[in-house]
Amino acid sequence: RFDEVYQGIDWGYIHPFVFIKCCYDDEAKKLYVWDEVHQSRMSLQASMDAVREKQVYGDIIADSANPQSIGEFWDNGFSIFPANKTPGSRDFGYRWLQSLNEIVIDPVRCPNTLHEFLTMEYLKDKDGKYINDYPKICDDGVDAIRYAMERAMPYGIK
């Protein structure tokens, strides 16, 4: 049992649509990711149906790049709000995730998100040296988690 459930959406069609459910233990700095919808080529209606099947608990924070989809979800009974994407928020969110003591991802319920976390690494320059930047591919689950956890991060909306 978790005290508070955090939920996030990263919109996609060619890239996958991702809905994430997670919880956070602030004292232990431990994040639990325990449910996902992760699928490409889903219609908006199919996305809503899939999220509804996951038994939504409270607010969903979604990628603000798609206000029309947020509006459609809202009109269909979801309590959904746009993520606070400000300059530097992606980098801040990644650094916040890196600062946690532990991230526990259910391998059965969240295999796609687990794969993203296990394979993501910094980008490399032309000489093969790591640079302080993150890839913008295969990061959909990570982004959905960043949106979900926005209110728990120091800069988040409280």
Legacy VTK file of the C-alpha trace (Angstrom):
# vtk DataFile Version 3.0
C-alpha trace
ASCII
DATASET POLYDATA
POINTS 158 float
0.000 0.000 0.000
1.252 3.436 -0.932
0.251 6.715 0.704
0.130 8.702 -2.516
0.026 7.547 -6.118
1.683 9.698 -8.772
0.565 9.296 -12.385
2.031 10.660 -15.589
1.472 10.565 -19.331
3.887 11.041 -22.196
1.904 11.406 -25.418
2.840 9.425 -28.473
1.572 7.727 -31.547
4.660 6.657 -33.510
6.624 6.916 -30.284
4.659 5.055 -27.648
1.887 6.540 -25.562
2.985 5.965 -21.954
0.950 6.110 -18.758
2.850 5.478 -15.521
1.817 4.890 -11.919
4.409 5.312 -9.214
4.926 6.156 -5.562
7.692 7.913 -3.717
9.147 7.455 -0.242
10.600 10.890 0.501
12.430 9.819 3.670
14.198 6.926 1.952
14.468 8.796 -1.383
13.060 5.684 -3.032
10.818 5.631 -6.116
8.524 2.713 -6.926
7.236 2.340 -10.487
4.539 -0.295 -10.501
2.223 0.062 -13.487
2.425 1.205 -17.092
0.626 1.455 -20.383
3.289 1.577 -23.085
2.071 1.205 -26.639
2.553 2.756 -30.061
-0.181 3.554 -32.564
-2.965 3.919 -29.994
-5.889 6.160 -30.797
-6.826 8.740 -28.211
-9.912 6.698 -27.304
-7.825 3.536 -26.917
-5.403 5.483 -24.698
-8.259 6.674 -22.486
-9.669 3.142 -22.272
-6.265 1.690 -21.347
-5.702 4.318 -18.641
-9.204 3.816 -17.267
-8.502 0.060 -16.970
-5.510 0.877 -14.752
-7.804 2.408 -12.098
-6.653 5.999 -11.918
-6.092 7.439 -8.423
-6.398 11.229 -8.421
-4.565 13.611 -10.722
-2.560 12.763 -13.812
0.232 15.078 -14.947
0.710 14.917 -18.718
3.159 16.257 -21.239
1.984 19.815 -21.885
2.995 19.603 -25.560
-0.423 18.154 -26.403
-3.139 20.385 -24.869
-5.836 18.982 -27.152
-5.337 15.458 -25.770
-5.304 16.829 -22.217
-8.626 18.510 -22.990
-10.107 15.303 -24.403
-9.038 13.334 -21.316
-10.505 16.077 -19.081
-13.782 16.056 -21.032
-13.941 12.288 -20.494
-13.749 12.507 -16.713
-10.026 12.383 -15.993
-8.422 14.808 -13.542
-5.482 15.693 -15.762
-3.153 18.674 -15.777
-0.274 19.814 -18.003
3.282 19.295 -16.836
5.216 22.386 -15.876
7.793 22.225 -18.663
10.102 25.164 -18.167
13.606 25.702 -19.580
15.873 23.187 -17.886
13.069 21.080 -16.418
14.074 17.970 -18.390
17.659 18.184 -17.156
16.463 18.902 -13.616
14.109 15.917 -13.689
16.849 13.576 -14.900
19.231 14.847 -12.233
16.534 14.428 -9.576
15.990 10.819 -10.659
19.763 10.240 -10.522
19.857 11.663 -6.988
17.474 9.042 -5.602
18.829 6.265 -3.442
16.826 3.642 -5.280
14.385 3.273 -8.156
12.360 0.066 -7.988
10.565 -0.887 -11.197
8.203 -3.858 -11.347
9.720 -5.984 -14.135
6.452 -7.799 -14.888
4.095 -4.809 -14.956
6.584 -2.270 -16.362
8.979 -4.111 -18.694
9.279 -1.229 -21.158
10.093 1.374 -18.527
12.590 -0.995 -16.912
14.272 -1.464 -20.291
14.549 2.313 -20.735
16.210 2.752 -17.341
18.607 -0.133 -17.924
19.727 1.016 -21.366
19.698 4.824 -21.124
23.058 6.511 -20.971
24.550 9.920 -21.638
25.125 10.918 -25.255
28.628 10.684 -26.723
30.482 13.228 -28.823
32.152 12.441 -32.168
35.207 11.095 -30.312
33.116 8.667 -28.245
33.421 10.631 -24.999
30.342 11.065 -22.843
28.773 14.509 -22.796
26.365 15.978 -20.276
23.219 15.429 -22.356
20.534 12.778 -22.607
19.120 11.049 -25.671
15.674 12.084 -26.885
14.785 8.561 -27.967
13.511 5.608 -25.949
12.815 7.952 -23.035
9.014 7.916 -23.033
8.600 6.044 -19.734
11.278 8.173 -18.092
9.481 11.321 -19.259
6.121 10.038 -17.989
7.772 9.461 -14.596
9.237 12.976 -14.608
5.779 14.412 -15.250
4.166 12.185 -12.625
6.738 13.138 -9.989
6.692 16.847 -10.755
4.881 17.685 -7.506
7.382 15.730 -5.417
10.427 17.422 -6.946
11.728 20.570 -5.245
10.649 22.823 -8.130
7.270 21.094 -8.548
3.823 22.549 -7.971
2.799 21.829 -4.372
LINES 1 159
158 0 1 2 3 4 5 6 7 8 9 10 11 12 13 14 15 16 17 18 19 20 21 22 23 24 25 26 27 28 29 30 31 32 33 34 35 36 37 38 39 40 41 42 43 44 45 46 47 48 49 50 51 52 53 54 55 56 57 58 59 60 61 62 63 64 65 66 67 68 69 70 71 72 73 74 75 76 77 78 79 80 81 82 83 84 85 86 87 88 89 90 91 92 93 94 95 96 97 98 99 100 101 102 103 104 105 106 107 108 109 110 111 112 113 114 115 116 117 118 119 120 121 122 123 124 125 126 127 128 129 130 131 132 133 134 135 136 137 138 139 140 141 142 143 144 145 146 147 148 149 150 151 152 153 154 155 156 157
